C-alpha cells in the first residue's frame, strides 16, 4: 500500500515539474535543464552560425509536414550539440537511476523541457510552417509497468500530435519523432 502511495506521489511530482511554468527561451538564449528534474540550469546562447544552420535545416523541410518533422529532428540535434558544447559534458543516452544531480546528464524531464523550449523558439522565429508546439505529454504510471516518461509535442494542421523525444540518445543524437499515440503505446520493459 505504501509503495502505491509513493509511486503516485512521485508521478504527481514529476507532472508538477513538467507542467509548471518554466523559463522559456528568448530569441537565442535558452535556460538548459540538466542534472535530472532541472536540478541545474545553464544558459546556452545560439551563435549566429548555429541560428543560420538551424534556419537552413528548417528551410529544407518546408515542402511538407513530413519534411518539416525530418528537419525538426535534425535541428534538435544541432541544438543538443550546442548544449553539450556549452555545458562541457556529453549526456549519456537514457538515464542512470540514482545518479541525479550530475552536471550534463539529463532525464526525460530535462530533455522534454529543453526540446519544448527549442520547438517554441522555432515557432517564434517562424521556422515551423506545418506544426505548432503543443503541451508536453507523458506516458507510464508505474501501475502499467512503465516508469513515467515525458516528451515534447508538436501538433500538425490536421490535429495529429507528434512526440519529439530525445531521451533515448546521447546529447546530439537524433530524437524519436512519431505520432503521440504510437509513442504512448511504447516504453514497456525499457524498450523504446
TORPA-4810 file (N, C-alpha, C, O; in nm, 3 decimals):
<nodes>
NODE_1_0.082_-0.119_0.000_0.000_0.000_0.000_0.087_0.126_0.000_0.060_0.220_-0.074_X
NODE_2_0.193_0.127_0.085_0.280_0.244_0.090_0.352_0.263_-0.043_0.375_0.377_-0.084_X
NODE_3_0.387_0.154_-0.110_0.455_0.164_-0.240_0.364_0.232_-0.342_0.411_0.316_-0.419_X
NODE_4_0.236_0.197_-0.342_0.143_0.260_-0.436_0.130_0.409_-0.409_0.127_0.490_-0.502_X
NODE_5_0.122_0.445_-0.284_0.112_0.587_-0.247_0.239_0.660_-0.289_0.232_0.770_-0.345_X
NODE_6_0.354_0.600_-0.263_0.481_0.661_-0.302_0.489_0.676_-0.453_0.531_0.781_-0.503_X
NODE_7_0.449_0.574_-0.527_0.450_0.582_-0.673_0.361_0.695_-0.722_0.399_0.769_-0.814_X
NODE_8_0.244_0.710_-0.663_0.154_0.818_-0.702_0.216_0.954_-0.671_0.205_1.047_-0.751_X
NODE_9_0.280_0.966_-0.556_0.344_1.092_-0.520_0.456_1.128_-0.616_0.469_1.243_-0.657_X
NODE_10_0.538_1.029_-0.652_0.648_1.053_-0.746_0.591_1.098_-0.880_0.640_1.193_-0.940_X
NODE_11_0.488_1.028_-0.927_0.428_1.064_-1.056_0.371_1.205_-1.051_0.391_1.283_-1.144_X
NODE_12_0.300_1.238_-0.944_0.242_1.372_-0.930_0.351_1.479_-0.925_0.336_1.586_-0.983_X
NODE_13_0.461_1.450_-0.857_0.573_1.543_-0.850_0.631_1.568_-0.989_0.658_1.682_-1.027_X
NODE_14_0.651_1.460_-1.065_0.705_1.475_-1.200_0.610_1.554_-1.289_0.654_1.637_-1.369_X
NODE_15_0.481_1.529_-1.276_0.384_1.606_-1.354_0.386_1.753_-1.315_0.375_1.840_-1.401_X
NODE_16_0.402_1.781_-1.187_0.408_1.919_-1.141_0.528_1.990_-1.202_0.516_2.104_-1.249_X
NODE_17_0.642_1.924_-1.203_0.761_1.982_-1.265_0.737_2.006_-1.413_0.770_2.112_-1.466_X
NODE_18_0.679_1.906_-1.479_0.657_1.915_-1.623_0.562_2.028_-1.659_0.583_2.097_-1.759_X
NODE_19_0.458_2.047_-1.580_0.353_2.142_-1.613_0.374_2.280_-1.554_0.300_2.373_-1.587_X
NODE_20_0.472_2.296_-1.467_0.492_2.427_-1.405_0.554_2.523_-1.506_0.624_2.481_-1.598_X
NODE_21_0.526_2.652_-1.488_0.585_2.749_-1.579_0.736_2.745_-1.565_0.790_2.754_-1.454_X
NODE_22_0.803_2.733_-1.674_0.949_2.732_-1.673_0.996_2.852_-1.753_0.920_2.911_-1.829_X
NODE_23_1.122_2.886_-1.737_1.172_2.998_-1.814_1.184_2.955_-1.959_1.263_2.868_-1.994_X
NODE_24_1.104_3.018_-2.043_1.102_2.986_-2.185_1.218_3.059_-2.252_1.260_3.165_-2.207_X
NODE_25_1.267_3.000_-2.357_1.382_3.056_-2.428_1.351_3.192_-2.487_1.242_3.217_-2.537_X
NODE_26_1.449_3.280_-2.480_1.439_3.406_-2.551_1.480_3.378_-2.695_1.494_3.262_-2.734_X
NODE_27_1.498_3.482_-2.773_1.525_3.463_-2.915_1.643_3.370_-2.941_1.633_3.283_-3.028_X
NODE_28_1.752_3.385_-2.870_1.867_3.300_-2.895_1.927_3.237_-2.770_2.020_3.158_-2.781_X
NODE_29_1.877_3.269_-2.654_1.934_3.216_-2.530_1.832_3.126_-2.461_1.715_3.160_-2.450_X
NODE_30_1.880_3.011_-2.416_1.795_2.911_-2.352_1.850_2.881_-2.213_1.971_2.881_-2.192_X
NODE_31_1.761_2.855_-2.120_1.799_2.805_-1.989_1.788_2.653_-1.998_1.679_2.598_-1.985_X
NODE_32_1.900_2.587_-2.020_1.902_2.443_-2.047_1.905_2.364_-1.916_1.993_2.384_-1.832_X
NODE_33_1.809_2.275_-1.900_1.798_2.190_-1.781_1.890_2.070_-1.793_1.906_2.012_-1.900_X
NODE_34_1.951_2.033_-1.680_2.027_1.908_-1.671_2.041_1.872_-1.524_2.006_1.951_-1.437_X
NODE_35_2.093_1.753_-1.498_2.109_1.707_-1.360_1.988_1.634_-1.305_1.983_1.601_-1.187_X
NODE_36_1.889_1.609_-1.391_1.763_1.538_-1.360_1.666_1.631_-1.289_1.697_1.689_-1.185_X
NODE_37_1.548_1.643_-1.347_1.443_1.727_-1.289_1.479_1.875_-1.290_1.432_1.951_-1.206_X
NODE_38_1.561_1.916_-1.386_1.607_2.056_-1.398_1.681_2.103_-1.274_1.669_2.218_-1.234_X
NODE_39_1.758_2.013_-1.212_1.834_2.048_-1.092_1.934_2.160_-1.123_1.951_2.253_-1.044_X
NODE_40_2.001_2.150_-1.240_2.091_2.255_-1.286_2.027_2.323_-1.406_1.953_2.260_-1.482_X
NODE_41_2.056_2.451_-1.423_2.017_2.524_-1.544_2.137_2.602_-1.591_2.201_2.673_-1.513_X
NODE_42_2.168_2.589_-1.718_2.282_2.657_-1.777_2.232_2.740_-1.895_2.161_2.688_-1.982_X
NODE_43_2.269_2.867_-1.900_2.231_2.950_-2.014_2.314_2.911_-2.135_2.437_2.906_-2.130_X
NODE_44_2.244_2.882_-2.243_2.309_2.847_-2.369_2.260_2.944_-2.475_2.139_2.957_-2.498_X
NODE_45_2.353_3.013_-2.538_2.319_3.108_-2.643_2.359_3.049_-2.777_2.472_3.003_-2.796_X
NODE_46_2.264_3.050_-2.871_2.296_3.004_-3.006_2.378_3.112_-3.076_2.344_3.230_-3.071_X
NODE_47_2.485_3.070_-3.139_2.567_3.164_-3.216_2.496_3.196_-3.347_2.398_3.131_-3.384_X
NODE_48_2.545_3.297_-3.416_2.491_3.329_-3.548_2.504_3.210_-3.642_2.414_3.183_-3.722_X
NODE_49_2.615_3.139_-3.632_2.635_3.019_-3.714_2.531_2.913_-3.680_2.475_2.850_-3.770_X
NODE_50_2.506_2.893_-3.550_2.403_2.797_-3.508_2.267_2.834_-3.566_2.197_2.750_-3.622_X
NODE_51_2.231_2.962_-3.551_2.099_3.007_-3.598_2.086_2.992_-3.749_1.981_2.952_-3.799_X
NODE_52_2.192_3.024_-3.822_2.189_3.009_-3.968_2.176_2.863_-4.008_2.100_2.828_-4.098_X
NODE_53_2.250_2.778_-3.939_2.244_2.634_-3.969_2.104_2.580_-3.941_2.050_2.503_-4.021_X
NODE_54_2.046_2.619_-3.828_1.912_2.573_-3.792_1.810_2.624_-3.894_1.722_2.549_-3.937_X
NODE_55_1.820_2.752_-3.933_1.727_2.807_-4.032_1.739_2.734_-4.165_1.638_2.708_-4.231_X
NODE_56_1.861_2.701_-4.205_1.882_2.627_-4.329_1.821_2.487_-4.322_1.758_2.441_-4.416_X
NODE_57_1.841_2.421_-4.209_1.783_2.287_-4.190_1.631_2.296_-4.198_1.568_2.215_-4.266_X
NODE_58_1.573_2.393_-4.131_1.427_2.406_-4.130_1.374_2.443_-4.269_1.266_2.398_-4.308_X
NODE_59_1.448_2.525_-4.343_1.406_2.561_-4.479_1.399_2.437_-4.569_1.317_2.431_-4.660_X
NODE_60_1.485_2.340_-4.542_1.486_2.218_-4.624_1.360_2.134_-4.604_1.332_2.045_-4.683_X
NODE_61_1.283_2.162_-4.499_1.163_2.084_-4.471_1.033_2.156_-4.501_0.927_2.111_-4.459_X
NODE_62_1.039_2.267_-4.573_0.920_2.350_-4.595_0.821_2.296_-4.698_0.716_2.356_-4.717_X
NODE_63_0.853_2.185_-4.763_0.764_2.136_-4.870_0.648_2.052_-4.819_0.547_2.038_-4.887_X
NODE_64_0.662_1.996_-4.699_0.557_1.906_-4.649_0.567_1.891_-4.498_0.672_1.920_-4.440_X
NODE_65_0.460_1.847_-4.433_0.467_1.820_-4.289_0.572_1.714_-4.256_0.642_1.725_-4.155_X
NODE_66_0.583_1.612_-4.342_0.682_1.507_-4.318_0.824_1.564_-4.326_0.910_1.531_-4.245_X
NODE_67_0.846_1.650_-4.426_0.976_1.713_-4.440_1.008_1.803_-4.322_1.123_1.809_-4.277_X
NODE_68_0.906_1.872_-4.272_0.929_1.959_-4.157_0.965_1.878_-4.032_1.052_1.918_-3.955_X
NODE_69_0.897_1.764_-4.013_0.931_1.681_-3.897_1.074_1.627_-3.909_1.146_1.620_-3.809_X
NODE_70_1.115_1.590_-4.030_1.253_1.543_-4.050_1.351_1.657_-4.021_1.457_1.635_-3.962_X
NODE_71_1.316_1.778_-4.062_1.402_1.894_-4.034_1.408_1.923_-3.885_1.514_1.955_-3.832_X
NODE_72_1.294_1.912_-3.816_1.293_1.932_-3.671_1.387_1.833_-3.605_1.462_1.869_-3.514_X
NODE_73_1.385_1.711_-3.651_1.472_1.606_-3.595_1.619_1.648_-3.605_1.695_1.635_-3.509_X
NODE_74_1.659_1.697_-3.723_1.798_1.740_-3.742_1.830_1.867_-3.663_1.939_1.881_-3.608_X
NODE_75_1.734_1.960_-3.657_1.756_2.085_-3.584_1.772_2.061_-3.434_1.854_2.126_-3.369_X
NODE_76_1.695_1.968_-3.379_1.710_1.933_-3.237_1.851_1.879_-3.211_1.910_1.907_-3.107_X
NODE_77_1.904_1.803_-3.306_2.042_1.753_-3.291_2.141_1.869_-3.281_2.230_1.867_-3.195_X
NODE_78_2.127_1.968_-3.367_2.217_2.084_-3.364_2.205_2.156_-3.230_2.305_2.193_-3.170_X
NODE_79_2.081_2.175_-3.184_2.057_2.239_-3.055_2.125_2.161_-2.942_2.190_2.220_-2.856_X
NODE_80_2.109_2.030_-2.942_2.170_1.949_-2.836_2.322_1.949_-2.845_2.390_1.947_-2.742_X
NODE_81_2.376_1.951_-2.966_2.522_1.958_-2.980_2.574_2.087_-2.919_2.678_2.088_-2.853_X
NODE_82_2.502_2.196_-2.941_2.541_2.325_-2.882_2.533_2.318_-2.729_2.621_2.369_-2.660_X
NODE_83_2.427_2.255_-2.678_2.412_2.242_-2.532_2.530_2.167_-2.471_2.587_2.212_-2.371_X
NODE_84_2.566_2.055_-2.529_2.676_1.976_-2.472_2.808_2.051_-2.483_2.895_2.038_-2.397_X
NODE_85_2.823_2.130_-2.589_2.945_2.210_-2.605_2.955_2.313_-2.491_3.063_2.330_-2.434_X
NODE_86_2.845_2.380_-2.459_2.848_2.483_-2.355_2.857_2.421_-2.216_2.936_2.467_-2.133_X
NODE_87_2.778_2.318_-2.191_2.779_2.254_-2.058_2.912_2.184_-2.035_2.960_2.176_-1.922_X
NODE_88_2.972_2.132_-2.142_3.103_2.069_-2.132_3.098_1.920_-2.103_3.202_1.859_-2.077_X
NODE_89_2.980_1.862_-2.106_2.964_1.719_-2.078_2.865_1.663_-2.179_2.760_1.723_-2.202_X
NODE_90_2.897_1.549_-2.237_2.804_1.484_-2.329_2.708_1.397_-2.248_2.750_1.308_-2.174_X
NODE_91_2.580_1.425_-2.264_2.475_1.349_-2.197_2.477_1.205_-2.246_2.481_1.180_-2.367_X
NODE_92_2.474_1.111_-2.154_2.464_0.969_-2.191_2.321_0.939_-2.233_2.230_1.011_-2.193_X
NODE_93_2.300_0.834_-2.312_2.163_0.801_-2.350_2.081_0.758_-2.229_2.135_0.707_-2.131_X
NODE_94_1.951_0.780_-2.238_1.856_0.747_-2.131_1.902_0.813_-2.001_1.945_0.929_-2.002_X
NODE_95_1.895_0.741_-1.891_1.941_0.796_-1.763_1.985_0.682_-1.673_1.942_0.568_-1.690_X
NODE_96_2.069_0.714_-1.579_2.112_0.617_-1.478_2.035_0.646_-1.351_2.055_0.750_-1.288_X
NODE_97_1.946_0.553_-1.313_1.869_0.574_-1.191_1.964_0.588_-1.072_2.062_0.514_-1.061_X
NODE_98_1.934_0.682_-0.986_2.016_0.704_-0.868_2.138_0.790_-0.894_2.219_0.810_-0.803_X
NODE_99_2.153_0.841_-1.017_2.270_0.923_-1.050_2.230_1.066_-1.084_2.293_1.130_-1.169_X
NODE_100_2.125_1.116_-1.019_2.083_1.253_-1.042_2.186_1.352_-0.990_2.284_1.314_-0.925_X
NODE_101_2.161_1.476_-1.019_2.249_1.586_-0.977_2.390_1.573_-1.033_2.487_1.613_-0.969_X
NODE_102_2.398_1.519_-1.151_2.526_1.511_-1.221_2.519_1.606_-1.340_2.434_1.592_-1.427_X
NODE_103_2.608_1.704_-1.341_2.607_1.805_-1.447_2.613_1.740_-1.585_2.691_1.648_-1.610_X
NODE_104_2.529_1.792_-1.672_2.529_1.746_-1.811_2.441_1.627_-1.839_2.405_1.603_-1.955_X
NODE_105_2.405_1.550_-1.736_2.321_1.432_-1.759_2.174_1.474_-1.751_2.137_1.558_-1.669_X
NODE_106_2.093_1.415_-1.838_1.954_1.458_-1.849_1.858_1.341_-1.841_1.876_1.238_-1.906_X
NODE_107_1.754_1.360_-1.760_1.644_1.264_-1.758_1.539_1.315_-1.856_1.559_1.415_-1.924_X
NODE_108_1.426_1.245_-1.863_1.324_1.283_-1.961_1.259_1.417_-1.928_1.208_1.484_-2.017_X
NODE_109_1.260_1.457_-1.801_1.207_1.589_-1.765_1.297_1.697_-1.824_1.249_1.793_-1.885_X
NODE_110_1.429_1.682_-1.806_1.524_1.777_-1.865_1.511_1.780_-2.017_1.497_1.887_-2.077_X
NODE_111_1.515_1.662_-2.078_1.511_1.651_-2.224_1.383_1.711_-2.282_1.389_1.788_-2.378_X
NODE_112_1.268_1.676_-2.224_1.141_1.726_-2.280_1.128_1.877_-2.259_1.074_1.946_-2.345_X
NODE_113_1.178_1.927_-2.147_1.174_2.071_-2.122_1.261_2.145_-2.222_1.218_2.244_-2.282_X
NODE_114_1.384_2.098_-2.241_1.476_2.163_-2.335_1.423_2.158_-2.478_1.427_2.258_-2.550_X
NODE_115_1.373_2.042_-2.518_1.320_2.028_-2.654_1.198_2.116_-2.674_1.182_2.179_-2.778_X
NODE_116_1.110_2.121_-2.574_0.992_2.207_-2.581_1.033_2.353_-2.599_0.976_2.423_-2.683_X
NODE_117_1.129_2.399_-2.523_1.175_2.538_-2.535_1.235_2.563_-2.673_1.213_2.669_-2.731_X
NODE_118_1.310_2.466_-2.726_1.368_2.483_-2.859_1.259_2.487_-2.965_1.264_2.569_-3.057_X
NODE_119_1.160_2.398_-2.955_1.049_2.399_-3.052_0.975_2.533_-3.047_0.932_2.584_-3.150_X
NODE_120_0.959_2.589_-2.928_0.893_2.719_-2.915_0.978_2.830_-2.979_0.924_2.926_-3.035_X
NODE_121_1.109_2.816_-2.971_1.198_2.909_-3.041_1.175_2.898_-3.192_1.161_3.000_-3.260_X
NODE_122_1.171_2.774_-3.245_1.147_2.756_-3.389_1.014_2.819_-3.430_1.005_2.886_-3.533_X
NODE_123_0.912_2.797_-3.349_0.780_2.853_-3.379_0.784_3.006_-3.377_0.732_3.070_-3.467_X
NODE_124_0.845_3.063_-3.274_0.853_3.208_-3.261_0.934_3.273_-3.372_0.909_3.387_-3.410_X
NODE_125_1.031_3.199_-3.424_1.115_3.250_-3.533_1.051_3.230_-3.670_1.109_3.265_-3.772_X
NODE_126_0.930_3.172_-3.671_0.860_3.149_-3.798_0.917_3.033_-3.878_0.896_3.026_-3.999_X
NODE_127_0.988_2.943_-3.812_1.052_2.832_-3.882_0.965_2.706_-3.890_1.003_2.609_-3.955_X
NODE_128_0.851_2.708_-3.823_0.755_2.597_-3.834_0.639_2.642_-3.922_0.571_2.740_-3.890_X
NODE_129_0.617_2.573_-4.033_0.510_2.608_-4.125_0.388_2.516_-4.113_0.275_2.558_-4.137_X
NODE_130_0.412_2.390_-4.078_0.306_2.289_-4.077_0.267_2.242_-3.937_0.174_2.164_-3.922_X
NODE_131_0.338_2.290_-3.837_0.314_2.244_-3.699_0.313_2.362_-3.603_0.369_2.468_-3.630_X
NODE_132_0.249_2.340_-3.489_0.258_2.431_-3.376_0.305_2.348_-3.257_0.293_2.226_-3.256_X
NODE_133_0.359_2.416_-3.158_0.405_2.346_-3.039_0.286_2.323_-2.948_0.210_2.415_-2.918_X
NODE_134_0.269_2.199_-2.905_0.162_2.163_-2.812_0.223_2.141_-2.673_0.345_2.145_-2.656_X
NODE_135_0.138_2.118_-2.579_0.182_2.094_-2.440_0.257_1.961_-2.431_0.219_1.863_-2.494_X
NODE_136_0.362_1.960_-2.351_0.435_1.834_-2.328_0.339_1.728_-2.274_0.235_1.760_-2.217_X
NODE_137_0.376_1.603_-2.293_0.287_1.494_-2.251_0.370_1.384_-2.186_0.493_1.389_-2.185_X
NODE_138_0.300_1.285_-2.131_0.369_1.175_-2.061_0.300_1.043_-2.087_0.187_1.037_-2.136_X
NODE_139_0.372_0.938_-2.054_0.318_0.802_-2.057_0.374_0.730_-1.935_0.471_0.774_-1.873_X
NODE_140_0.311_0.619_-1.901_0.360_0.538_-1.789_0.318_0.595_-1.655_0.309_0.716_-1.636_X
NODE_141_0.293_0.503_-1.562_0.249_0.547_-1.430_0.291_0.449_-1.321_0.233_0.451_-1.212_X
NODE_142_0.388_0.364_-1.346_0.429_0.256_-1.257_0.322_0.146_-1.254_0.354_0.028_-1.257_X
NODE_143_0.195_0.187_-1.247_0.086_0.090_-1.236_0.072_0.008_-1.364_0.024_-0.105_-1.361_X
NODE_144_0.113_0.065_-1.476_0.102_-0.007_-1.603_0.234_-0.074_-1.642_0.250_-0.117_-1.756_X
NODE_145_0.327_-0.083_-1.548_0.454_-0.150_-1.574_0.558_-0.061_-1.640_0.661_-0.110_-1.685_X
NODE_146_0.531_0.069_-1.647_0.626_0.161_-1.710_0.658_0.275_-1.613_0.573_0.318_-1.534_X
NODE_147_0.782_0.322_-1.622_0.817_0.442_-1.547_0.751_0.561_-1.615_0.730_0.558_-1.737_X
NODE_148_0.718_0.666_-1.541_0.669_0.788_-1.606_0.776_0.841_-1.700_0.895_0.843_-1.667_X
NODE_149_0.734_0.884_-1.817_0.827_0.933_-1.918_0.760_1.049_-1.992_0.641_1.043_-2.023_X
NODE_150_0.837_1.153_-2.021_0.782_1.276_-2.077_0.843_1.307_-2.212_0.954_1.264_-2.243_X
NODE_151_0.768_1.382_-2.293_0.815_1.421_-2.426_0.763_1.559_-2.464_0.660_1.604_-2.414_X
NODE_152_0.836_1.625_-2.553_0.786_1.747_-2.617_0.689_1.703_-2.726_0.695_1.590_-2.774_X
NODE_153_0.599_1.794_-2.766_0.494_1.757_-2.861_0.472_1.868_-2.964_0.469_1.986_-2.931_X
NODE_154_0.456_1.825_-3.090_0.412_1.913_-3.198_0.271_1.873_-3.241_0.231_1.758_-3.223_X
NODE_155_0.198_1.968_-3.296_0.063_1.940_-3.348_0.059_1.985_-3.494_0.092_2.100_-3.524_X
NODE_156_0.019_1.894_-3.584_0.010_1.934_-3.724_-0.127_1.994_-3.754_-0.214_1.998_-3.667_X
NODE_157_-0.145_2.042_-3.876_-0.269_2.113_-3.912_-0.393_2.024_-3.905_-0.504_2.075_-3.889_X
NODE_158_-0.376_1.893_-3.917_-0.491_1.802_-3.909_-0.530_1.774_-3.764_-0.633_1.713_-3.738_X
NODE_159_-0.446_1.820_-3.670_-0.472_1.795_-3.529_-0.395_1.678_-3.472_-0.404_1.650_-3.353_X
NODE_160_-0.319_1.608_-3.557_-0.239_1.495_-3.509_-0.124_1.547_-3.424_-0.055_1.643_-3.459_X
NODE_161_-0.105_1.482_-3.310_0.003_1.518_-3.218_0.124_1.429_-3.244_0.109_1.310_-3.271_X
NODE_162_0.243_1.489_-3.237_0.369_1.420_-3.266_0.464_1.434_-3.148_0.493_1.545_-3.103_X
NODE_163_0.514_1.322_-3.097_0.615_1.323_-2.992_0.751_1.356_-3.053_0.783_1.309_-3.162_X
NODE_164_0.829_1.437_-2.983_0.968_1.466_-3.020_1.049_1.433_-2.895_1.060_1.515_-2.804_X
NODE_165_1.105_1.312_-2.892_1.164_1.256_-2.770_1.313_1.229_-2.790_1.352_1.135_-2.860_X
NODE_166_1.397_1.312_-2.728_1.542_1.299_-2.744_1.609_1.222_-2.631_1.732_1.217_-2.626_X
NODE_167_1.533_1.164_-2.542_1.587_1.099_-2.423_1.667_0.972_-2.453_1.762_0.943_-2.381_X
NODE_168_1.632_0.899_-2.555_1.694_0.768_-2.580_1.836_0.776_-2.633_1.911_0.679_-2.624_X
NODE_169_1.874_0.889_-2.688_2.006_0.903_-2.749_2.095_0.992_-2.662_2.044_1.071_-2.583_X
NODE_170_2.227_0.979_-2.677_2.316_1.072_-2.605_2.297_1.213_-2.662_2.239_1.230_-2.768_X
NODE_171_2.347_1.312_-2.590_2.336_1.451_-2.636_2.382_1.466_-2.779_2.492_1.425_-2.815_X
NODE_172_2.297_1.526_-2.863_2.329_1.544_-3.004_2.279_1.432_-3.092_2.294_1.439_-3.214_X
NODE_173_2.221_1.328_-3.033_2.164_1.219_-3.112_2.028_1.259_-3.167_1.964_1.351_-3.115_X
NODE_174_1.984_1.191_-3.270_1.855_1.222_-3.332_1.739_1.181_-3.242_1.737_1.068_-3.193_X
NODE_175_1.643_1.270_-3.218_1.528_1.234_-3.136_1.432_1.143_-3.211_1.431_1.140_-3.334_X
NODE_176_1.353_1.068_-3.137_1.242_0.994_-3.196_1.133_1.095_-3.228_1.097_1.177_-3.144_X
NODE_177_1.080_1.088_-3.349_0.965_1.170_-3.388_0.862_1.074_-3.443_0.882_1.011_-3.547_X
NODE_178_0.750_1.063_-3.373_0.642_0.971_-3.412_0.511_1.025_-3.358_0.510_1.116_-3.275_X
NODE_179_0.400_0.968_-3.406_0.273_1.015_-3.353_0.272_0.994_-3.202_0.330_0.899_-3.150_X
NODE_180_0.206_1.084_-3.133_0.198_1.073_-2.988_0.127_0.944_-2.949_0.161_0.882_-2.848_X
NODE_181_0.028_0.903_-3.028_-0.044_0.778_-2.998_0.052_0.659_-3.003_0.047_0.572_-2.915_X
NODE_182_0.139_0.654_-3.104_0.238_0.545_-3.111_0.335_0.554_-2.994_0.366_0.453_-2.931_X
NODE_183_0.383_0.674_-2.965_0.477_0.694_-2.855_0.417_0.647_-2.723_0.484_0.583_-2.643_X
NODE_184_0.289_0.679_-2.701_0.223_0.640_-2.576_0.206_0.489_-2.564_0.195_0.437_-2.453_X
NODE_185_0.205_0.418_-2.675_0.188_0.272_-2.671_0.319_0.200_-2.642_0.320_0.078_-2.622_X
NODE_186_0.429_0.272_-2.640_0.561_0.211_-2.621_0.610_0.227_-2.477_0.540_0.280_-2.391_X
NODE_187_0.734_0.179_-2.454_0.801_0.203_-2.327_0.791_0.091_-2.225_0.826_0.111_-2.109_X
NODE_188_0.744_-0.025_-2.267_0.737_-0.138_-2.173_0.871_-0.208_-2.168_0.934_-0.231_-2.271_X
NODE_189_0.916_-0.243_-2.047_1.041_-0.318_-2.031_1.164_-0.243_-2.078_1.263_-0.305_-2.115_X
NODE_190_1.159_-0.110_-2.078_1.274_-0.031_-2.120_1.291_-0.023_-2.270_1.388_0.036_-2.318_X
NODE_191_1.199_-0.083_-2.346_1.207_-0.080_-2.491_1.153_0.053_-2.541_1.054_0.104_-2.489_X
NODE_192_1.218_0.107_-2.641_1.178_0.234_-2.700_1.033_0.233_-2.735_0.981_0.332_-2.787_X
</nodes>
